[in-house]
């Protein structure tokens, strides 16, 4: 027969076990998706998501023009064909994100980490790319007319030539 002390210990052990399983489930979900669903909803509802966790989120074809995404964690996010005109990405982490075909006209990428990102076929007209990190970034067929690349880091000589030829300004030497 189980006395009250042993019963209490058994109940405590069951609660700890259940809590551990629940916590592991939450951690697994976080690892599988990488982003916070609440942050995605906040972005969709308010167009304002400073410091959000949007890692690996699928936001392809979303209309998010003028979105406020400063300091957002957006590594590996899918933003293909999204409308992000005049969005504020200052100091966001967008490494390895897919922005192929996105409208980024007038967007601010100052101090943004874009290493390995796909910016092919994007509208980058009049974007602010000052001090952006661009190592390994795909800029093929991007419209860069009037985009400011002052102090941008990681551009290859071929990319610099493409930018100059197609109307970007302040392309680093």
C-alpha positions in Angstrom: 0.0 0.0 0.0 1.3 3.5 -0.9 1.4 5.9 2.0 0.8 9.6 1.6 4.5 10.5 1.4 5.1 8.0 -1.4 1.9 9.1 -3.1 3.1 12.7 -3.1 6.5 11.7 -4.6 4.8 9.6 -7.3 2.6 12.6 -8.2 5.6 14.9 -8.3 7.5 12.5 -10.5 4.5 12.3 -12.9 4.2 16.1 -13.1 7.9 16.5 -13.8 7.7 13.8 -16.5 4.7 15.4 -18.1 6.3 18.8 -18.0 9.5 17.5 -19.6 7.5 15.9 -22.4 5.6 19.1 -23.0 8.8 21.2 -23.0 10.5 18.8 -25.4 7.4 19.0 -27.7 7.6 22.8 -27.7 11.4 22.7 -28.3 10.9 20.3 -31.2 8.3 22.5 -32.8 10.5 25.5 -32.4 13.4 23.6 -34.1 11.2 22.3 -36.9 9.8 25.6 -37.9 12.5 28.0 -36.5 10.1 30.9 -36.2 7.6 32.1 -33.7 4.0 31.7 -35.0 3.0 34.7 -32.8 5.6 36.8 -34.6 4.3 35.9 -38.0 0.7 36.8 -36.9 2.0 40.1 -35.5 3.7 40.9 -38.8 0.6 40.0 -40.8 -1.8 42.0 -38.5 0.3 45.1 -37.8 3.0 45.2 -40.4 5.4 45.9 -37.5 7.7 43.2 -36.2 10.8 44.7 -34.6 13.1 42.0 -33.1 10.8 39.2 -34.5 11.9 35.6 -35.0 10.9 34.8 -38.5 13.6 32.2 -39.2 12.6 29.8 -42.0 9.1 31.4 -42.2 7.3 31.1 -45.6 6.1 34.6 -46.4 6.3 34.1 -50.2 3.9 36.4 -52.2 2.9 38.3 -49.0 2.0 42.0 -49.3 4.2 43.6 -46.6 5.0 46.9 -48.1 6.3 49.4 -45.5 6.8 46.7 -43.0 8.9 47.5 -39.9 11.4 44.6 -39.5 14.4 46.2 -37.7 16.6 43.7 -36.0 14.4 40.8 -37.1 15.8 37.3 -37.3 14.9 36.2 -40.8 17.6 33.6 -41.7 16.4 31.2 -44.4 13.0 32.9 -44.7 11.1 32.5 -47.9 10.1 35.9 -49.3 9.9 34.9 -52.9 7.7 37.3 -54.9 6.7 39.2 -51.8 5.9 42.9 -51.9 8.3 44.5 -49.4 8.5 48.0 -51.0 9.8 50.6 -48.6 10.2 48.1 -45.8 12.6 48.8 -43.0 15.1 45.9 -42.5 17.8 47.9 -40.7 20.2 45.5 -38.9 18.0 42.4 -39.7 19.6 39.0 -40.1 18.5 37.7 -43.4 21.3 35.2 -44.2 20.4 32.6 -46.8 16.9 34.1 -47.3 15.1 33.7 -50.6 13.9 37.0 -51.9 13.8 36.0 -55.6 11.4 38.2 -57.6 10.4 40.3 -54.6 9.5 44.0 -54.9 12.0 45.7 -52.6 11.8 49.2 -54.1 12.9 51.8 -51.6 13.5 49.3 -48.8 16.2 50.0 -46.2 18.8 47.2 -45.7 21.3 49.4 -43.9 23.6 47.1 -41.7 21.6 44.1 -42.7 23.2 40.6 -42.9 22.3 39.2 -46.4 25.1 36.7 -46.8 24.0 33.9 -49.1 20.6 35.5 -49.8 18.9 35.1 -53.2 18.1 38.6 -54.5 17.9 37.5 -58.1 15.2 39.2 -60.3 14.3 41.6 -57.5 13.3 45.2 -57.8 16.0 46.9 -55.7 15.4 50.4 -57.2 16.4 53.1 -54.7 17.1 50.6 -51.9 19.5 51.6 -49.1 22.2 48.9 -49.0 24.7 50.9 -47.0 27.0 48.8 -44.9 25.0 45.6 -45.9 26.8 42.3 -45.7 26.5 40.7 -49.1 29.0 37.8 -49.4 27.6 35.0 -51.5 24.5 37.0 -52.4 22.8 36.3 -55.7 22.1 39.7 -57.5 21.5 38.3 -61.0 19.0 40.2 -63.0 18.1 42.5 -60.1 17.0 46.0 -61.0 19.4 48.1 -59.0 18.7 51.6 -60.5 19.5 54.2 -57.8 20.3 51.7 -55.1 22.9 52.9 -52.7 25.7 50.4 -51.9 28.0 52.7 -50.0 30.2 50.6 -47.6 28.5 47.4 -48.7 30.7 44.4 -47.8 31.4 41.1 -49.6 30.6 42.1 -53.2 32.7 40.4 -55.9 34.3 42.4 -58.7 31.8 40.9 -61.1 28.9 42.1 -58.9 30.4 45.6 -58.5 30.7 45.9 -62.3 27.1 44.7 -62.7 25.9 47.3 -60.1 27.8 50.1 -61.7 26.6 49.2 -65.2 23.0 49.1 -64.1 22.7 52.4 -62.2 23.5 51.6 -58.6 25.4 54.4 -56.8 28.3 54.5 -54.3 29.4 51.0 -55.3 32.6 50.2 -53.3 35.9 50.0 -55.2 
